[in-house]
């Protein structure tokens, strides 16, 4: 961990009462408060999520506040969210596409018309369950399929405090595709064995809407924190990382940063104070938007 990151973390922890300054007469030190001890006890189950690289800040301590409490119902999300303007999604995707092409990179973008109610019902019949509310709304009101990806040479790539970002979106199947959901569900079933040693069986209880082309998936939690966006890797690394509070919220934040990030470590770098989700207002997100010409 860089020194400035440690200092920032200590300031946050002290401000929230998790640690306190201990005067020693030579160099001040810190000690954990009762509140801090209780916090650590509550999050002992996240020990498995400590990074392999000990210099990397674990994603679950990136946010401020007391204790992260994910919503327990997708209905809570919908009551609290704004009405997303999908035309702005199209505008930001087109801006990203033009920026990458202008830099000599490669990109592709296509946005299909909205799905019909009957088309969605046919897919739901094959899946044997209803699609998540937020996802269904996007399919009906915006597009049944958005295909978008980009890549660029590292020398021309965007840079953040978390490293170089040289790509974004998904090459194989795009950001989402109604016609592929059943195929994705078969892939999910084939990987349910990856839940074996996990407390939460997310491969068994998620709707997959995107594959990253390297064996990992992004899906919607259908059982635990219903509606949240979760990362489903083909190994144990980053299993179940939470990327958004709903499909619309995740896509709004991701599209606003040009769908930047090909790997989970890059995506986590866009989280900020307030939660572990991607946030287009976070420091790294603002850096990306400025470099890609996406800042409002």
Helices and strands as residue ranges (DSSP letters): H 3-15, E 19-22, E 29-32, H 34-42, G 44-49, G 59-61, H 74-80, H 86-102, E 106-111, H 117-127, H 133-141, E 145-151, G 154-156, E 158-160, E 163-165, E 167-169, E 176-177, G 178-180, H 181-190, G 192-195, E 206-211, E 217-221, E 229-232, E 242-244, H 247-255, H 264-268, H 283-292
